[in-house]
């Protein structure tokens, strides 16, 4: 969802540099997009880079002669290239010929963000396109999207309607993208762009970030680096099916296209109707990928996460602790346990409604299962209040099961193709509701609203979605609108979330979708965070959270301490290491505390207390990635620094336990104030003797230049020794 400036401080016609062709800059504190506007022609994108000092015409004069890189290429004359927009006119004409239809305008909102619009129109047909650029100066991000309007009297078919095209040049450009699958989210892939087309896409229909991500980085100066080189970051803000394409020619010219996936998705644009594409957020740095991530994090927290500028609570989620096997005494005991360990919230996961003893039934039948919870949700919120913790609850509102009452009463509410049998998913019975249908939207809003209104102490909702669209077909949409199903599903979902948010603005909502299936800024506007992965193995989480940190801030990443052997990988990782990894994100627990020893609970209590002392730095601070898990150097290291640079948390994880491993035991730090002095305190310390620098003071300059030597294994009694080693150092400015 785009945040179009609501309060317009003033509206002006843009002042452009005088000469013809004219140049139109969109500017943030550190970056600039410059369009070239020739008298009547559609604009070309001339420049995306650091803010140009001095006369803008320098850019024009230095550009390759005769080069024309359309800001928004459409299918029309010279159709051999790739295009972002393709339409079929009522008379069958498949071409567009866009020219400028007026002067660009800009408006500035109360946050100082500037929306620039450039009106274009077809030379002959009544179709117009507005290019939008919304610049966030402080966050160094520019969002861009288009509005396509049918001003005629007959429908126009939109065959392809991508959000943006970004041309860039480099003979050694690299693409960084994320890939994965369920339980293996957030893997990082770096590849050199070679002539041809690279496509990144997702067509799950519901959960769009398991196998691929709609966010990429483009490094223009060779292999991606955290700290050097020109890097463009691009994120498509769309929770549904998407496609990103990078087209590369033999002369180092590239175009990045990003938008809604066009497959089976043509849209019938009615007379007077405007189709607005989702936005693409662009950011730029000439000091590597780290700065691009920090820009995305600042912008994401400020504009695309609910309550993104506030820290999130420390919670215990019941899933891996008891799975479906919930009941009142177990829930109350877990509340007591998380309260005793200093946590702030207990979340009851799946299994509380209908007759849901496994994953094969009851979705849609959202009445409390009184066999398990005789005193209902109220009984649980009472228990939580008594123990001084908040209460949260799991729901999966977009789904039903074929044996559920909801489906029996409303078989026409599920996604299903005409004259085909239903296709069932999880548990052999799961079906996806058709959110294109306003009745389904109302049902979901009403269900969630009733739950929250009747139980005003519910502070947190885990909103899950555990099935893909398994068949193409809306029983609600007319025959000529079937191709709009997926887009209308996601518009329906956005509307549902906005209606719920409007009534319950303070409730925290987690986006979960079979783990990390909904890590996307198109969906997060109405969510406080997302569940990174159903894989809670600390070792694997180092990779998943690292990958996702390219685009998403730690405040958004649910990161839980879980049991060993881990329920997905069966790896046994010491509790300290599990705690330390979980403390790199939004700390929580995903475990049955009753299965822990008192010593283990005490350790977690200490970790939670310590985390409270610096979570603002982790969740709201600046991230510096130091040693990547994907470089296989036997060590992973990262740090967060507060915006004021007065506090920092440094993490070091040993991931290779071979005795001979050449470890990176000395990691130069980043982001600190070189002129400040910082006192070092180890967090979650377990060694018999403290680190040599415990309590000592170092200058920021020294830490940046040299780092501190890590003791690579824990100094423990024989018999207590563990195979993994991890360190957290708190640095406090003196
Ligand atoms: C999904 C989620 C899990 C859990 C289960 C419940 O798999 O990712 O965290 O909530 O559903 O069925």
Boltz pocket constraint, residues with backbone or C-beta under 6 A from the ligand:
constraints:
  - pocket:
      binder: B
      contacts: [[A, 319], [A, 349], [A, 350], [A, 359], [A, 394], [A, 464], [A, 466], [A, 512], [A, 513], [A, 514], [A, 515], [A, 531], [A, 534]]
      max_distance: 6.0
